[in-house]
Amino acid sequence: MKRLGCALAAFVLAAAGFAGPAAATPGPVDAPEYWFDSWHIQQLWDSGVRGQGVTIAEIDTGVNAAVPELSGRILPGKDFGSSGDGRADREVAEFGHGTAMASIMVARPGLLDITGLAPDAKILPIAVPLNGTTDANAPDHLPESIRWAADHGAKVISMSLGGKRNPTSDNQPCPADEQSAVFHALRKGAVVIASVGNTGPTKNTIEEPGVCLGVVSVGAVDAAGMVAQFSGRQPYLSLVAPGVSIPSLSRVAGQAYSGDGTSQATALVSAAAALVWSKYPRMSGRQVITRLLATLDAHRTKPSKDYGYGMLDAYQAATANIAASTPNPVYDLAQPFLDRDTAFIQGTAPKPPKAAAKGVAPTGEFAIGNAPRVTTQVKTGVGIAGAGLLALVVLLVVMVRRRRQRAAALAALPPVAGLPLGPGWESWPGLPPPPAAPPTVPGPPVAPPYRRPSPGPGKAPPEPGLSWRDVPGPGPLD
């Protein structure tokens, strides 16, 4: 299965050269950006909270930087599928998934008054081969893309995409190389946000990177706050945001669309994180996500498969008083394993004890002489037999000791080479609780440095780690 962008079918709002009248709420009359009113966005902007100083890495199909409403907002990025810097949208369809998501985040008013939520933030476009792009048959390079984004100044890494995971062919819901890349981004101080997917409520497939530890997984609701029919229902869902009837610009200048999807919801959460960071530029990534989670509408202490911990409220996230001790379930769950991963990389993880070295007796000498008498042969044979029995006993003792040492070392290993996933994972049978601190381990988990050849983007090879029986997620899997 090729990795997909998570926008559902969209309909064209405007053709080239047409723009409707501006209204109090941005966007076209028949598809207004309704969250602007409920989140008091104009009030935030008037107070100077506009996403300034924040770079959002958008890993998608690329962004057409020539669209006038995006002028000055798109930085040179990278194209992992073709040569280029990401400032060209590789989607074959005119919708232009990457351009559309960028417009939701940073567009200045223009065509149909479509306006980005964080208009002073900058987009770092990272194009990867997705289903429906001109280079769809190439490997998707998602782990490399995440690392590249973190290493090139991104504070927010936004991924409106997902690769379906299948227990018959994928040993881990989150591929080890992808999880490692997410941890790398977290260590760099970036926040990682991804869509939960559009296969709810019946198929409801597990999708990465939304399932990975430390990722804010986003679902979609409509203007009334009802969860969208298509939005994935998963116990690792973090929160929901508007994802129904969302206007956006096309990769074709002068053309716009209205569409539904957890892609659009993810873009709005990413832009909201940029708003918070522009208000509190000295905050850590963890603190930014804490504010987003602590100020959700209809906030829950335990996540719902439909709504996660609640519905995004960008205004409250940027303005509410949040105690320093406020929990952050996304980071709290990931932290012990992030610490373990960091210890492996730094070489500070404790190593297994070595067996004490034992002295080796000299081999001795022998000489060829006359054959001994029968009595001597018998006495010598008895002596050799006794010595052999003693040696056998010593050997058995050594083997038992070594077996116990090996069992102790195996017991100290992490429970899996991969990692448990998202809120709700602890309820699954066979999965141990996360350690409070990095455990004593003999060495890092090893994952093969390859992806399964030519299955299409988004499909990783089977890797050792968490078994599918331990994966959260109701319903049948594709």
Beta strands, then each sheet from edge to edge (+ up, - down):
strand 1: 4-5
strand 2: 7-14
strand 3: 55-60
strand 4: 78-79
strand 5: 122-127
strand 6: 156-159
strand 7: 161-164
strand 8: 191-195
strand 9: 207-208
strand 10: 215-221
strand 11: 239-242
strand 12: 246-249
strand 13: 256-261
sheet 1: 1+ 7- 9+
sheet 2: 2+ 13- 12+
sheet 3: 4+ 5+ 3+ 6+ 8+ 10+ 11+
end
